[in-house]
Amino acid sequence: MGKLKGTLCEILEEDHKKHRKELDAITTNPKFECKRCEEKATKKKWLCKPKKIK
Ligand SMILES: [Zn+2]
């Protein structure tokens, strides 16, 4: 498994095809969403403007 750099928001803009497995792990059962780009992730560190999903 390769290492991901930056936030999910950035990864999706750049090279999401390279990181599909990692992105699957990050986005399955998300707890946070990004207020700026509306991506969802399990941890807020992956998002540029994280907001907890209720
Ligand atoms: Zn974002």
N, CA, C, O and the ligand as a Tripos MOL2 file, in Angstrom:
@<TRIPOS>MOLECULE
protein
  217   215    55     0     0
PROTEIN
NO_CHARGES

@<TRIPOS>ATOM
      1 N           0.8270   -1.2040    0.0000 N.3       1 MET1
      2 CA          0.0000    0.0000    0.0000 C.3       1 MET1
      3 C           0.8610    1.2540    0.0000 C.2       1 MET1
      4 O           1.6790    1.4460    0.9000 O.2       1 MET1
      5 N           0.6900    2.0750   -0.9660 N.am      2 GLY2
      6 CA          1.4840    3.2990   -1.0300 C.3       2 GLY2
      7 C           1.0160    4.3180   -0.0140 C.2       2 GLY2
      8 O          -0.0760    4.2210    0.5450 O.2       2 GLY2
      9 N           1.8720    5.2940    0.2080 N.am      3 LYS3
     10 CA          1.5150    6.3400    1.1620 C.3       3 LYS3
     11 C           0.8430    7.4850    0.4400 C.2       3 LYS3
     12 O           1.2210    7.8550   -0.6710 O.2       3 LYS3
     13 N          -0.1460    8.0300    1.0850 N.am      4 LEU4
     14 CA         -0.8490    9.1550    0.5030 C.3       4 LEU4
     15 C          -0.3080   10.4470    1.0790 C.2       4 LEU4
     16 O          -0.0160   10.5430    2.2710 O.2       4 LEU4
     17 N          -0.1790   11.4320    0.2170 N.am      5 LYS5
     18 CA          0.2770   12.7490    0.6530 C.3       5 LYS5
     19 C          -0.8710   13.7290    0.5570 C.2       5 LYS5
     20 O          -1.6840   13.6670   -0.3650 O.2       5 LYS5
     21 N          -0.9270   14.6260    1.5090 N.am      6 GLY6
     22 CA         -1.9220   15.6760    1.4440 C.3       6 GLY6
     23 C          -3.3080   15.1960    1.8320 C.2       6 GLY6
     24 O          -3.4650   14.1150    2.3990 O.2       6 GLY6
     25 N          -4.2850   15.9820    1.5320 N.am      7 THR7
     26 CA         -5.6540   15.6730    1.8890 C.3       7 THR7
     27 C          -6.3420   14.9100    0.7710 C.2       7 THR7
     28 O          -5.9080   14.9200   -0.3810 O.2       7 THR7
     29 N          -7.4060   14.2630    1.1390 N.am      8 LEU8
     30 CA         -8.2230   13.5550    0.1530 C.3       8 LEU8
     31 C          -8.6460   14.4970   -0.9680 C.2       8 LEU8
     32 O          -8.6810   14.1170   -2.1380 O.2       8 LEU8
     33 N          -8.9630   15.7200   -0.5920 N.am      9 CYS9
     34 CA         -9.3860   16.7240   -1.5650 C.3       9 CYS9
     35 C          -8.3140   16.9350   -2.6340 C.2       9 CYS9
     36 O          -8.6110   17.0080   -3.8260 O.2       9 CYS9
     37 N          -7.0720   17.0310   -2.1860 N.am     10 GLU10
     38 CA         -5.9620   17.2360   -3.1170 C.3      10 GLU10
     39 C          -5.7000   15.9820   -3.9400 C.2      10 GLU10
     40 O          -5.4620   16.0570   -5.1450 O.2      10 GLU10
     41 N          -5.7460   14.8310   -3.2810 N.am     11 ILE11
     42 CA         -5.4700   13.5670   -3.9700 C.3      11 ILE11
     43 C          -6.4830   13.3420   -5.0890 C.2      11 ILE11
     44 O          -6.1190   12.9100   -6.1830 O.2      11 ILE11
     45 N          -7.7210   13.6270   -4.8210 N.am     12 LEU12
     46 CA         -8.7620   13.4060   -5.8240 C.3      12 LEU12
     47 C          -8.5960   14.3350   -7.0230 C.2      12 LEU12
     48 O          -8.9460   13.9830   -8.1490 O.2      12 LEU12
     49 N          -8.0620   15.5130   -6.7670 N.am     13 GLU13
     50 CA         -7.8240   16.4390   -7.8810 C.3      13 GLU13
     51 C          -6.6600   15.9680   -8.7390 C.2      13 GLU13
     52 O          -6.6470   16.1710   -9.9530 O.2      13 GLU13
     53 N          -5.6830   15.3380   -8.0980 N.am     14 GLU14
     54 CA         -4.4470   15.0190   -8.8090 C.3      14 GLU14
     55 C          -4.4170   13.6030   -9.3880 C.2      14 GLU14
     56 O          -4.5570   13.4220  -10.5980 O.2      14 GLU14
     57 N          -4.2360   12.6100   -8.5340 N.am     15 ASP15
     58 CA         -3.9700   11.2670   -9.0670 C.3      15 ASP15
     59 C          -4.7910   10.1900   -8.3570 C.2      15 ASP15
     60 O          -4.2320    9.2360   -7.8150 O.2      15 ASP15
     61 N          -6.0730   10.3400   -8.3590 N.am     16 HIS16
     62 CA         -6.9120    9.3910   -7.6210 C.3      16 HIS16
     63 C          -6.8920    7.9960   -8.2300 C.2      16 HIS16
     64 O          -7.1770    7.0220   -7.5330 O.2      16 HIS16
     65 N          -6.5630    7.8770   -9.5050 N.am     17 LYS17
     66 CA         -6.5550    6.5450  -10.1180 C.3      17 LYS17
     67 C          -5.4210    5.6780   -9.5980 C.2      17 LYS17
     68 O          -5.5360    4.4540   -9.5400 O.2      17 LYS17
     69 N          -4.3220    6.3270   -9.2200 N.am     18 LYS18
     70 CA         -3.1760    5.6050   -8.6670 C.3      18 LYS18
     71 C          -3.4700    5.0480   -7.2810 C.2      18 LYS18
     72 O          -2.8490    4.0740   -6.8560 O.2      18 LYS18
     73 N          -4.4100    5.6580   -6.5800 N.am     19 HIS19
     74 CA         -4.5900    5.3700   -5.1570 C.3      19 HIS19
     75 C          -5.9730    4.8080   -4.8340 C.2      19 HIS19
     76 O          -6.5070    5.0460   -3.7510 O.2      19 HIS19
     77 N          -6.5360    4.0790   -5.7540 N.am     20 ARG20
     78 CA         -7.9170    3.6500   -5.5340 C.3      20 ARG20
     79 C          -8.1240    2.8460   -4.2610 C.2      20 ARG20
     80 O          -9.0970    3.0660   -3.5410 O.2      20 ARG20
     81 N          -7.2190    1.9150   -3.9740 N.am     21 LYS21
     82 CA         -7.3930    1.0820   -2.7710 C.3      21 LYS21
     83 C          -7.2930    1.9030   -1.5010 C.2      21 LYS21
     84 O          -8.1010    1.7510   -0.5840 O.2      21 LYS21
     85 N          -6.3000    2.7700   -1.4550 N.am     22 GLU22
     86 CA         -6.1460    3.6300   -0.2900 C.3      22 GLU22
     87 C          -7.3660    4.5260   -0.1230 C.2      22 GLU22
     88 O          -7.8610    4.7310    0.9860 O.2      22 GLU22
     89 N          -7.8330    5.0490   -1.2370 N.am     23 LEU23
     90 CA         -8.9940    5.9350   -1.1560 C.3      23 LEU23
     91 C         -10.2390    5.1850   -0.7090 C.2      23 LEU23
     92 O         -11.0700    5.7310    0.0160 O.2      23 LEU23
     93 N         -10.3670    3.9460   -1.1340 N.am     24 ASP24
     94 CA        -11.4900    3.1270   -0.6630 C.3      24 ASP24
     95 C         -11.4540    2.9920    0.8510 C.2      24 ASP24
     96 O         -12.4770    3.1370    1.5200 O.2      24 ASP24
     97 N         -10.2610    2.7100    1.3930 N.am     25 ALA25
     98 CA        -10.1070    2.5510    2.8380 C.3      25 ALA25
     99 C         -10.4550    3.8390    3.5740 C.2      25 ALA25
    100 O         -11.0510    3.8060    4.6510 O.2      25 ALA25
    101 N         -10.0850    4.9550    2.9970 N.am     26 ILE26
    102 CA        -10.3050    6.2560    3.6330 C.3      26 ILE26
    103 C         -11.7670    6.6930    3.5600 C.2      26 ILE26
    104 O         -12.2440    7.4170    4.4340 O.2      26 ILE26
    105 N         -12.4690    6.2590    2.5310 N.am     27 THR27
    106 CA        -13.8110    6.7940    2.3000 C.3      27 THR27
    107 C         -14.9410    5.8220    2.6580 C.2      27 THR27
    108 O         -16.1180    6.1550    2.5190 O.2      27 THR27
    109 N         -14.5760    4.6220    3.1190 N.am     28 THR28
    110 CA        -15.6100    3.6880    3.5450 C.3      28 THR28
    111 C         -16.0340    4.0310    4.9770 C.2      28 THR28
    112 O         -15.1820    4.2340    5.8410 O.2      28 THR28
    113 N         -17.3160    4.0940    5.2250 N.am     29 ASN29
    114 CA        -17.8660    4.5160    6.5140 C.3      29 ASN29
    115 C         -17.2980    5.8500    6.9940 C.2      29 ASN29
    116 O         -16.7080    5.9150    8.0720 O.2      29 ASN29
    117 N         -17.4650    6.8900    6.2240 N.am     30 PRO30
    118 CA        -16.8690    8.1840    6.5860 C.3      30 PRO30
    119 C         -17.5180    8.7970    7.8140 C.2      30 PRO30
    120 O         -18.7160    8.6400    8.0500 O.2      30 PRO30
    121 N         -16.6920    9.5060    8.5980 N.am     31 LYS31
    122 CA        -17.1700   10.2080    9.7970 C.3      31 LYS31
    123 C         -17.1250   11.7230    9.6110 C.2      31 LYS31
    124 O         -17.7460   12.4690   10.3670 O.2      31 LYS31
    125 N         -16.3870   12.1660    8.6010 N.am     32 PHE32
    126 CA        -16.2270   13.5970    8.3650 C.3      32 PHE32
    127 C         -16.4800   13.9170    6.9050 C.2      32 PHE32
    128 O         -16.2840   13.0790    6.0240 O.2      32 PHE32
    129 N         -16.9170   15.1380    6.6640 N.am     33 GLU33
    130 CA        -17.0280   15.5890    5.2870 C.3      33 GLU33
    131 C         -16.3570   16.9440    5.1600 C.2      33 GLU33
    132 O         -16.1920   17.6720    6.1390 O.2      33 GLU33
    133 N         -15.9670   17.2690    3.9140 N.am     34 CYS34
    134 CA        -15.2670   18.5190    3.6760 C.3      34 CYS34
    135 C         -16.2730   19.5960    3.2760 C.2      34 CYS34
    136 O         -17.0790   19.4180    2.3630 O.2      34 CYS34
    137 N         -16.1970   20.7190    3.9910 N.am     35 LYS35
    138 CA        -17.1300   21.8160    3.6930 C.3      35 LYS35
    139 C         -16.8010   22.4880    2.3770 C.2      35 LYS35
    140 O         -17.6720   23.0840    1.7430 O.2      35 LYS35
    141 N         -15.5220   22.3920    1.9540 N.am     36 ARG36
    142 CA        -15.1110   23.0650    0.7270 C.3      36 ARG36
    143 C         -15.3910   22.1970   -0.4970 C.2      36 ARG36
    144 O         -15.9780   22.6690   -1.4710 O.2      36 ARG36
    145 N         -14.9700   20.9230   -0.4510 N.am     37 CYS37
    146 CA        -15.0720   20.1070   -1.6680 C.3      37 CYS37
    147 C         -16.1210   18.9960   -1.5550 C.2      37 CYS37
    148 O         -16.3510   18.2670   -2.5200 O.2      37 CYS37
    149 N         -16.7580   18.8610   -0.3870 N.am     38 GLU38
    150 CA        -17.8330   17.8810   -0.2040 C.3      38 GLU38
    151 C         -17.3730   16.4400   -0.3550 C.2      38 GLU38
    152 O         -18.1750   15.5600   -0.6710 O.2      38 GLU38
    153 N         -16.0870   16.1930   -0.1320 N.am     39 GLU39
    154 CA        -15.6090   14.8180   -0.0540 C.3      39 GLU39
    155 C         -15.8700   14.2830    1.3440 C.2      39 GLU39
    156 O         -16.0300   15.0470    2.2950 O.2      39 GLU39
    157 N         -15.9120   12.9500    1.4580 N.am     40 LYS40
    158 CA        -16.1230   12.3420    2.7660 C.3      40 LYS40
    159 C         -14.9730   11.3920    3.0900 C.2      40 LYS40
    160 O         -14.4250   10.7330    2.2070 O.2      40 LYS40
    161 N         -14.6170   11.3360    4.3840 N.am     41 ALA41
    162 CA        -13.4940   10.5000    4.7910 C.3      41 ALA41
    163 C         -13.6590   10.0440    6.2350 C.2      41 ALA41
    164 O         -14.4520   10.6010    6.9940 O.2      41 ALA41
    165 N         -12.8850    9.0110    6.6000 N.am     42 THR42
    166 CA        -12.9830    8.4570    7.9480 C.3      42 THR42
    167 C         -12.3240    9.3580    8.9780 C.2      42 THR42
    168 O         -12.7340    9.3730   10.1390 O.2      42 THR42
    169 N         -11.2940   10.1190    8.5650 N.am     43 LYS43
    170 CA        -10.5720   10.9830    9.5060 C.3      43 LYS43
    171 C         -10.4890   12.3960    8.9670 C.2      43 LYS43
    172 O         -10.3980   12.6170    7.7590 O.2      43 LYS43
    173 N         -10.5230   13.3570    9.8940 N.am     44 LYS44
    174 CA        -10.5430   14.7450    9.4320 C.3      44 LYS44
    175 C          -9.2220   15.1750    8.8300 C.2      44 LYS44
    176 O          -9.1700   16.1590    8.0920 O.2      44 LYS44
    177 N          -8.1500   14.4530    9.1330 N.am     45 LYS45
    178 CA         -6.8570   14.8340    8.5530 C.3      45 LYS45
    179 C          -6.8400   14.7230    7.0280 C.2      45 LYS45
    180 O          -5.9720   15.3030    6.3760 O.2      45 LYS45
    181 N          -7.7690   13.9990    6.4690 N.am     46 TRP46
    182 CA         -7.8150   13.8410    5.0130 C.3      46 TRP46
    183 C          -8.5430   14.9780    4.3120 C.2      46 TRP46
    184 O          -8.5250   15.0680    3.0850 O.2      46 TRP46
    185 N          -9.1680   15.8250    5.0720 N.am     47 LEU47
    186 CA        -10.0020   16.8680    4.4700 C.3      47 LEU47
    187 C          -9.4490   18.2540    4.7620 C.2      47 LEU47
    188 O          -8.8660   18.4900    5.8200 O.2      47 LEU47
    189 N          -9.6370   19.1760    3.8080 N.am     48 CYS48
    190 CA         -9.1030   20.5240    4.0150 C.3      48 CYS48
    191 C         -10.0040   21.3470    4.9260 C.2      48 CYS48
    192 O          -9.5200   22.1870    5.6850 O.2      48 CYS48
    193 N         -11.3180   21.1100    4.8560 N.am     49 LYS49
    194 CA        -12.2530   21.8070    5.7620 C.3      49 LYS49
    195 C         -13.1750   20.7720    6.3980 C.2      49 LYS49
    196 O         -14.3600   20.7130    6.0670 O.2      49 LYS49
    197 N         -12.6530   19.9700    7.2930 N.am     50 PRO50
    198 CA        -13.4300   18.8670    7.8400 C.3      50 PRO50
    199 C         -14.5990   19.3240    8.7120 C.2      50 PRO50
    200 O         -14.5260   20.3250    9.4260 O.2      50 PRO50
    201 N         -15.6540   18.5640    8.6250 N.am     51 LYS51
    202 CA        -16.8350   18.8110    9.4390 C.3      51 LYS51
    203 C         -17.3950   17.4460    9.8140 C.2      51 LYS51
    204 O         -17.5070   16.5690    8.9580 O.2      51 LYS51
    205 N         -17.7440   17.2570   11.0650 N.am     52 LYS52
    206 CA        -18.2370   15.9530   11.4860 C.3      52 LYS52
    207 C         -19.6000   15.6730   10.8800 C.2      52 LYS52
    208 O         -20.4750   16.5390   10.8530 O.2      52 LYS52
    209 N         -19.7680   14.4410   10.3890 N.am     53 ILE53
    210 CA        -21.0650   14.0350    9.8760 C.3      53 ILE53
    211 C         -21.9280   13.5990   11.0530 C.2      53 ILE53
    212 O         -21.4880   12.8430   11.9190 O.2      53 ILE53
    213 N         -23.1620   14.0890   11.0680 N.am     54 LYS54
    214 CA        -24.0410   13.7230   12.1850 C.3      54 LYS54
    215 C         -24.7060   12.3890   11.9320 C.2      54 LYS54
    216 O         -25.4820   11.9170   12.7630 O.2      54 LYS54
    217 ZN        -11.6190   19.6060    0.9400 Zn       55 ZN55
@<TRIPOS>BOND
     1     1     2 1
     2     2     3 1
     3     3     4 2
     4     3     5 am
     5     5     6 1
     6     6     7 1
     7     7     8 2
     8     7     9 am
     9     9    10 1
    10    10    11 1
    11    11    12 2
    12    11    13 am
    13    13    14 1
    14    14    15 1
    15    15    16 2
    16    15    17 am
    17    17    18 1
    18    18    19 1
    19    19    20 2
    20    19    21 am
    21    21    22 1
    22    22    23 1
    23    23    24 2
    24    23    25 am
    25    25    26 1
    26    26    27 1
    27    27    28 2
    28    27    29 am
    29    29    30 1
    30    30    31 1
    31    31    32 2
    32    31    33 am
    33    33    34 1
    34    34    35 1
    35    35    36 2
    36    35    37 am
    37    37    38 1
    38    38    39 1
    39    39    40 2
    40    39    41 am
    41    41    42 1
    42    42    43 1
    43    43    44 2
    44    43    45 am
    45    45    46 1
    46    46    47 1
    47    47    48 2
    48    47    49 am
    49    49    50 1
    50    50    51 1
    51    51    52 2
    52    51    53 am
    53    53    54 1
    54    54    55 1
    55    55    56 2
    56    55    57 am
    57    57    58 1
    58    58    59 1
    59    59    60 2
    60    59    61 am
    61    61    62 1
    62    62    63 1
    63    63    64 2
    64    63    65 am
    65    65    66 1
    66    66    67 1
    67    67    68 2
    68    67    69 am
    69    69    70 1
    70    70    71 1
    71    71    72 2
    72    71    73 am
    73    73    74 1
    74    74    75 1
    75    75    76 2
    76    75    77 am
    77    77    78 1
    78    78    79 1
    79    79    80 2
    80    79    81 am
    81    81    82 1
    82    82    83 1
    83    83    84 2
    84    83    85 am
    85    85    86 1
    86    86    87 1
    87    87    88 2
    88    87    89 am
    89    89    90 1
    90    90    91 1
    91    91    92 2
    92    91    93 am
    93    93    94 1
    94    94    95 1
    95    95    96 2
    96    95    97 am
    97    97    98 1
    98    98    99 1
    99    99   100 2
   100    99   101 am
   101   101   102 1
   102   102   103 1
   103   103   104 2
   104   103   105 am
   105   105   106 1
   106   106   107 1
   107   107   108 2
   108   107   109 am
   109   109   110 1
   110   110   111 1
   111   111   112 2
   112   111   113 am
   113   113   114 1
   114   114   115 1
   115   115   116 2
   116   115   117 am
   117   117   118 1
   118   118   119 1
   119   119   120 2
   120   119   121 am
   121   121   122 1
   122   122   123 1
   123   123   124 2
   124   123   125 am
   125   125   126 1
   126   126   127 1
   127   127   128 2
   128   127   129 am
   129   129   130 1
   130   130   131 1
   131   131   132 2
   132   131   133 am
   133   133   134 1
   134   134   135 1
   135   135   136 2
   136   135   137 am
   137   137   138 1
   138   138   139 1
   139   139   140 2
   140   139   141 am
   141   141   142 1
   142   142   143 1
   143   143   144 2
   144   143   145 am
   145   145   146 1
   146   146   147 1
   147   147   148 2
   148   147   149 am
   149   149   150 1
   150   150   151 1
   151   151   152 2
   152   151   153 am
   153   153   154 1
   154   154   155 1
   155   155   156 2
   156   155   157 am
   157   157   158 1
   158   158   159 1
   159   159   160 2
   160   159   161 am
   161   161   162 1
   162   162   163 1
   163   163   164 2
   164   163   165 am
   165   165   166 1
   166   166   167 1
   167   167   168 2
   168   167   169 am
   169   169   170 1
   170   170   171 1
   171   171   172 2
   172   171   173 am
   173   173   174 1
   174   174   175 1
   175   175   176 2
   176   175   177 am
   177   177   178 1
   178   178   179 1
   179   179   180 2
   180   179   181 am
   181   181   182 1
   182   182   183 1
   183   183   184 2
   184   183   185 am
   185   185   186 1
   186   186   187 1
   187   187   188 2
   188   187   189 am
   189   189   190 1
   190   190   191 1
   191   191   192 2
   192   191   193 am
   193   193   194 1
   194   194   195 1
   195   195   196 2
   196   195   197 am
   197   197   198 1
   198   198   199 1
   199   199   200 2
   200   199   201 am
   201   201   202 1
   202   202   203 1
   203   203   204 2
   204   203   205 am
   205   205   206 1
   206   206   207 1
   207   207   208 2
   208   207   209 am
   209   209   210 1
   210   210   211 1
   211   211   212 2
   212   211   213 am
   213   213   214 1
   214   214   215 1
   215   215   216 2
@<TRIPOS>SUBSTRUCTURE
     1 MET1         2 RESIDUE 1 A MET
     2 GLY2         6 RESIDUE 1 A GLY
     3 LYS3        10 RESIDUE 1 A LYS
     4 LEU4        14 RESIDUE 1 A LEU
     5 LYS5        18 RESIDUE 1 A LYS
     6 GLY6        22 RESIDUE 1 A GLY
     7 THR7        26 RESIDUE 1 A THR
     8 LEU8        30 RESIDUE 1 A LEU
     9 CYS9        34 RESIDUE 1 A CYS
    10 GLU10       38 RESIDUE 1 A GLU
    11 ILE11       42 RESIDUE 1 A ILE
    12 LEU12       46 RESIDUE 1 A LEU
    13 GLU13       50 RESIDUE 1 A GLU
    14 GLU14       54 RESIDUE 1 A GLU
    15 ASP15       58 RESIDUE 1 A ASP
    16 HIS16       62 RESIDUE 1 A HIS
    17 LYS17       66 RESIDUE 1 A LYS
    18 LYS18       70 RESIDUE 1 A LYS
    19 HIS19       74 RESIDUE 1 A HIS
    20 ARG20       78 RESIDUE 1 A ARG
    21 LYS21       82 RESIDUE 1 A LYS
    22 GLU22       86 RESIDUE 1 A GLU
    23 LEU23       90 RESIDUE 1 A LEU
    24 ASP24       94 RESIDUE 1 A ASP
    25 ALA25       98 RESIDUE 1 A ALA
    26 ILE26      102 RESIDUE 1 A ILE
    27 THR27      106 RESIDUE 1 A THR
    28 THR28      110 RESIDUE 1 A THR
    29 ASN29      114 RESIDUE 1 A ASN
    30 PRO30      118 RESIDUE 1 A PRO
    31 LYS31      122 RESIDUE 1 A LYS
    32 PHE32      126 RESIDUE 1 A PHE
    33 GLU33      130 RESIDUE 1 A GLU
    34 CYS34      134 RESIDUE 1 A CYS
    35 LYS35      138 RESIDUE 1 A LYS
    36 ARG36      142 RESIDUE 1 A ARG
    37 CYS37      146 RESIDUE 1 A CYS
    38 GLU38      150 RESIDUE 1 A GLU
    39 GLU39      154 RESIDUE 1 A GLU
    40 LYS40      158 RESIDUE 1 A LYS
    41 ALA41      162 RESIDUE 1 A ALA
    42 THR42      166 RESIDUE 1 A THR
    43 LYS43      170 RESIDUE 1 A LYS
    44 LYS44      174 RESIDUE 1 A LYS
    45 LYS45      178 RESIDUE 1 A LYS
    46 TRP46      182 RESIDUE 1 A TRP
    47 LEU47      186 RESIDUE 1 A LEU
    48 CYS48      190 RESIDUE 1 A CYS
    49 LYS49      194 RESIDUE 1 A LYS
    50 PRO50      198 RESIDUE 1 A PRO
    51 LYS51      202 RESIDUE 1 A LYS
    52 LYS52      206 RESIDUE 1 A LYS
    53 ILE53      210 RESIDUE 1 A ILE
    54 LYS54      214 RESIDUE 1 A LYS
    55 ZN55       217 GROUP 0 **** ****
